[in-house]
């Protein structure tokens, strides 16, 4: 399959965010060429071509900056989450530079920006991040510290683990507020406490908080044999016991740790999902 880029015009750039500590969400692109198999975002796109070819089709909001320039003049100042449902620094950003220009536009108009990414491409914009460092924080999704991590199967086109870690350290050295998102935690892939301790040690060295989140079971996972097996394991996993051990380790190392999200589907069972025949029986 060949990678495709589509361009569309939009009427709204900022949307209200339901995520903690964020007032608005800003996503310059629809879809993500990192192609992470577990990504929930494919369930929230209205473009079927993007959802059905996840990782291979990305939509660019070509008039994003024009629309955003008008909105920042009339909406209440607040915190904008950049890349809440797509990675704002996926490879296409190297060409379009929408994220870079959006950060500048938001910052000069008094907004704060919280960025989450898996891409070391963000270092390209270090000059902008430093210029507005009092208004910006950057979180890196780090799911492993291993060069040959099994997570590469699930995150085929994102920056390698060490590239993310080195980018995180560089940002911290340059005075940018940073944080780490260790998730999703996938049973049998990256739930090793020794590896988690390595991430916590890195966070301690640079003064970053760490957010943890388990693999979130979504309907589309039952259409893929690997994801279906991982979803089953996640539903059967003793997350309470595991997170108790993780937070004990955080306390031991003196690192600020938090849950990434509330456990939205707590209490759901494998049987519950297996009643969704329309998803399980659909061709992969």
Secondary structure, DSSP 8 states (H G I E B T S, - for coil): ---EEEEE--S--EEE--STT-SEEE-SEES-TT--TT-GGGGG-S-HHHHHTTTTEEEEETTHHHHHHHHHHHS---EEEETSSS-TTSTTHHHH-HHHHHHHHHHHTT-EEEEEES-GGGGGGHHHHHHTGGGEEEEEE-----TT-THHHHSTTS--HHHHHHHHHHHHHTT-EEEEEEEEE-TTTS--HHHHHHHHHHHHHHT-EEEEEE----GGGGGSHHHHHHHHHHHHS-HHHHHHHHHHHHHHHT--EEESS--TTTT--HHHHHT-HHHHSS--
